[in-house]
Amino acid sequence: MTVMTTSAAVIEDAAAYAQAVEDAVKAAAAYYAGGASPMDDDAYDRLVRGIAAWEAAHPEQVLPNSPTGKVAGGALVGEVPHTVAMLSLDNVFSPEEFTAWTASLARRIGHDVTCFSVEPKLDGLAIAARYTHGRLRQLITRGDGTAGEDVSHAIGTIDGLPDQLAEPVTVEVRGEVLMTTAQFEHANEVRTRHGGLPFANPRGAAAGTLRAKERAYTVPMTFFGYGLLPLPDTEPELAALLGHTAHSSLMARAGELGVNTTSSTAVPGITASTVGEVLTRVQGIAALRAELPFGIDGVVIKADLAADQQAAGSGSRAPRWAIAYKLPAVEKITRLLEVEWNVGRTGIIAPRAVLEPVVIDGATVTYATLHNPADITRRDLRLGDHVMVYRAGDVIPRVEAPVAHLRTGDEQPIAFPDVCPRCGAGIDTSEQRWRCANGRNCHLVASLSYAVGRDQLDIEGLGHTRIVQLVDAGLVADLADLFTLTRDQLLGLERMGATSTDNLLAALNAARNQPLSRVLCALGVRGTGRSMSRRIARYFATMDHIRAADAETMQQVEGIGTEKAPSIVAELIELAPLIDKLAAAGVNMTEPGTAPPTPAGTDSADTGEAQTADLPLAEMAVVVTGSMTGPLEKLSRNQMNELIERAGGRSSSSVSKKTTLVVAGDGAGSKRAKAEDLGIRLATPDEFAALIADFLD
């Protein structure tokens, strides 16, 4: 498990303490008003922990406006009183701190907690939604915990918060309003189109959008419920029931009423009976964090039973029966120092941000992706900007947006290249992703190195140095030229003896017989990769059928939509001369074990496709996780995926309700746990090998 040890800011004297309180209050005010805080979450947490440490040592000097004694969100109080205080949560940052909290809770209630609820801590804005006889009539922000701001104008714009419940009950639903990643991108597109600056992050976008009353546009948001409680005029029987029901049961009841909860997500709320089970779940949620379509900044752990909650009680700021286990920050504010323009193997010219180094999620980040020139323009990025940078797990760091309110006026426009920064040729700017006019030939060595790699043509003996040597000698100008190399040509190269020459020629000869899927992948068609190349090859069976497909036909392949299909077709037309050269050199252009798609008006039984139902993995979605053993031990993950698809299945990298089988090897972690939660069939490597034995070499 990643252990988060957020250190406290060091406060040396009373003056520094007073300044720290002022800075924290201003940051919180900006954060809860619309997300435009001068601090990222990690910096704010460090500051507040430093304030708390100073106050613990100097209790007589605690300032009345200290953030340690206030409910989070108290910047905008509003005029609508809460019927029950809407508190925030205290935080822990490590297993040790959480264990200490559970011990304190046990002492307070007189026994160990035997049932915890464990839910993702959503990174949004807390609201209370009041329903009268099933009809949504009022939305209120948390405010200072005792009263909040009326934002009922947002009714009808929030997914997951129905205007009408499934039953005509009078209740208050509490939860978080947020923007999913897709909603955030859409919101920024709409906002910049209307002349506004982009939001720095999804949370700020949700906060600003929720409060906006007179905008010329609306953008969708999403709600996830985390509480259900009675109102003064709630039916007596229902009020009594809600007051004595476990939290997990309340969430199930909210779902029955039609309210969105995390139950349908990749990280549903669960119950756990021990500290160890809770920490295992925290680890599982943290592992899935980067894959989620919405932001989380921690895990909320509660005493599940109503009796335990009542026995523990609440303080002025937070309940004593619940805690937030904060995960390492995945967003930080840093400075954009420079923009580099790099050319990829297919000639794509990609901008890369050079950043003032910053530690995010345990790694020092110096570079981040900027996607494309249009994205830079849309986000109005400038050199010298403070920018919000996102990174989670293995996800490539990306620049979200400038923190515009921190601009000084010294920021400079980002200069776009007029010619290819690698070869000086012209630039094709007709699409969002700019490309060198020389295409693959601009970066021929990179293109060839990719094509001969293990997961493509797998040509042993053709490393980077040898490819550079062949290109510099004028022997290879494209991929097909590799297959026309002669023994004499290779022997004429420096440090190329008879044995290495014969070995390379043998490897090239073997590569001619690779399946079409690998040949297609080696071509590096933009918009495809290993998995997509396999799907295309298995659907069309031959290169001729692939090349004959128009955009509409190409969309019949799973995962190819209306935007990607035309670009794939256009790319194949561009590659036609190279494909012809490869075929003339004897390179295989068919996919073993497949048949072309059934022509319109033809009985599918007349083709080989009818046989796919007899394959052992027919119609199955298979996920492989952990280290393989036995007959599968030496297979790469790409080879495993090829094996699955030859056996009639579909390989996937993530577990969902659509997954049919999970092959769990040694060290399988969160994916195995999720499969167990969803009741998905599990198989050991040996069991899976026996299932597809006929397809193993």
C-alpha positions, 0 to 999 in steps of 0.5 A, a space after each residue: 500500500 502507498 503510505 501517505 505521510 503528509 508532513 506538517 508545515 513548520 510554524 515557528 512563532 505566533 506571527 507565522 501562525 497568524 499568517 498561516 491561518 490567514 493563508 488557509 482561510 483565503 485558500 479555503 474561501 477561494 476553493 469553496 467559492 469556485 475552486 480558484 485556490 492559490 494552493 493545491 490540496 497537498 499544500 493546504 493539508 500541510 498548512 492545516 496540519 502545521 496550524 493544528 500542531 502549533 495550536 496543540 502546543 499553544 492552546 491559549 493562542 488559538 485564533 477564532 478563525 482558525 480552519 481547524 475549528 471550522 467545517 470545510 466549506 464555510 466560506 459561503 454561509 448562505 441563509 438556508 439552515 440545515 435541519 441537522 448539522 452538515 459536518 466535514 470529516 477529519 483526516 488520516 494519512 497512513 495505516 498507523 493513523 487509521 488504526 489509532 483512530 479506530 482504537 480511539 473510536 472503540 474507547 469512546 463507544 465502549 467496544 470494537 466496531 464490528 462493521 465499517 462502511 468503506 466508500 470512495 471520497 469523491 472530490 466534489 462539492 457537498 450538497 443537501 437535496 430536499 425532497 417533498 413527497 418525492 419531488 426535488 424542491 431545494 438544493 443547499 450547499 454545506 456552507 458553515 455546516 449550520 446554514 448553506 447557500 440555496 442553489 436550487 437553480 441547478 435542479 435539472 442539470 445534475 445527472 444522478 439527482 432525479 427530479 422525482 424519486 421512485 416513491 413519494 417520500 419526504 427526505 433529504 439526500 446528501 452527497 457530492 456534486 462533481 464533474 466526470 472527466 468527460 463532463 470536465 472536458 466538455 465544460 471547458 470546451 463550452 466555457 472557452 467557446 463563450 470567452 471564459 478561461 478554462 477551469 483548472 480542475 473538475 472540482 473547481 468546474 463543478 463548484 463554479 457551475 453549481 453556483 452560476 445563475 446567469 450564464 448563457 450556457 449550462 453544462 452537466 454535472 453528476 451527483 453521488 449520494 452518501 447520506 439519507 436523513 429525515 426532514 421535519 415533515 418526513 412521515 413518522 414511520 420513515 423518520 424512525 426507520 432512517 434514524 435506526 438504519 445502518 449506513 450501508 442499508 441507507 445507501 441501498 435504500 437511496 439507490 431504490 429511490 433512484 438516487 445515484 450512489 457509488 454502487 454502480 461504479 468500479 469502486 462501490 461502497 462495501 462493509 468490512 468487519 476488521 481494520 485489516 479488511 478496511 485497509 485492504 479495501 483502501 489499497 484496492 480503491 487506490 489501485 483503481 483510482 487512475 482508471 475512474 471516470 471521476 476524481 477521488 481524493 481518499 476513502 471515507 470510513 464510517 462506523 456502519 451501525 446507527 447505534 455505534 454512530 449515536 454512541 460516538 456522537 459528533 464534534 463541532 466540526 466533524 462526526 467522531 464515527 467517520 474519518 477520511 483516509 486521504 490518498 496521495 495528491 494527484 494534482 499539484 500546482 507548478 510552473 510551465 517553464 518551456 514547451 518542447 516539440 517532439 516528432 513521433 515514429 509516425 511523424 506526429 509533432 507532439 508538444 511536451 511541457 517542461 515543468 518546474 519539478 514537483 512531486 506528485 503521487 510519489 514521483 518527481 514530475 518534470 515533463 507533462 503532455 500537452 496533447 496538441 496545439 489546438 488544446 494549448 490554444 483552447 486552454 490559453 496556456 502561456 510560458 510562465 503560467 502556474 498550471 495544474 498538473 495531474 498524475 495518478 499511478 502510471 498515468 502520464 502526467 498532463 497539464 490540466 489548465 492554467 491557474 489564471 488568477 495567479 498570473 502576473 502579466 509576465 507570462 509569454 505566448 507559446 510559440 508554435 513551430 512553422 516547420 518540422 522541428 526534426 527535419 525542417 519539412 512542412 507541417 500538415 496542420 489539417 487535423 488537431 494533431 499536427 504531422 510532419 509532411 514526411 510522415 514516417 520517413 521523418 523519424 524512420 529509425 523510430 518507425 522501424 524500431 517499433 515495427 521490429 519489436 517483440 510485439 510486432 514482427 519480433 525480428 531478433 538482431 535488429 536493435 536500434 544501433 543496427 537500424 541506424 547503421 542500415 539507414 545511414 548506409 542507404 540500405 533501408 528506406 522503409 520497412 519493406 526494404 528489410 526483407 530485400 536485404 542480401 547476405 553480401 549487403 549485411 556482411 559489408 556492414 561494420 561488426 557484422 560477421 557471418 554468424 550474425 548475418 545468417 541469424 538476422 536473415 533467418 529472423 527476417 525470413 521468420 518474420 515474413 510468416 507473422 500473422 496479419 495482425 502483427 504486420 498491421 501493428 508493425 505498420 503503425 496505423 494511427 489510431 490503432 495499436 496491438 489490440 485494435 490491430 488484432 481486432 481488425 485482422 480477425 474481422 477482415 481476415 486478409 489485407 485485401 479485405 481491410 484495404 477494400 473497407 470504407 469507413 462505414 465497413 471499418 466501423 463494424 470492428 469493435 472499438 472503431 467509431 465514427 471519428 476513428 474509422 475515416 482516419 484509419 481508412 485514409 491511413 491505409 490508403 497512404 500506406 498502400 505503396 508500402 503494403 504492396 512492397 511488403 506483399 511483393 517481398 513475401 510478407 504474409 497478409 492473412 490472419 490464421 484461423 479466420 474468414 472474411 466477413 459475411 457479404 450481405 445476403 450470404 448465409 453466415 454458415 457458408 463462412 468460417 465465422 460460423 465456427 467461432 461459436 465452437 471455440 473455447 472462449 467464444 463470446 468471452 471477455 477475458 482479463 489476465 492479471 498477475 504473473 503467469 506460471 506453467 505453460 503460460 510462464 514465458 508468454 508476454 502479455 501481448 502473446 497472451 492477448 493473441 492467444 485469447 483472441 485465437 481461442 475466440 475471446 476478447 482480451 481486456 485490461 480492466 475488470 467490469 460487469 462485462 468481464 466473463 473470466 479473470 485469469 489470476 496469477 501470482 501477485 494478482 491484486 485489485 483486479 482479482 479483488 474486484 472480480 470476487 466482488 462482482 462474482 466473476 469466474 476466476 481461473 488459475 494459469 494452469 486451469 486456463 492453459 487446460 481450457 485453451 490447450 489446443 491453441 498453445 504451441 
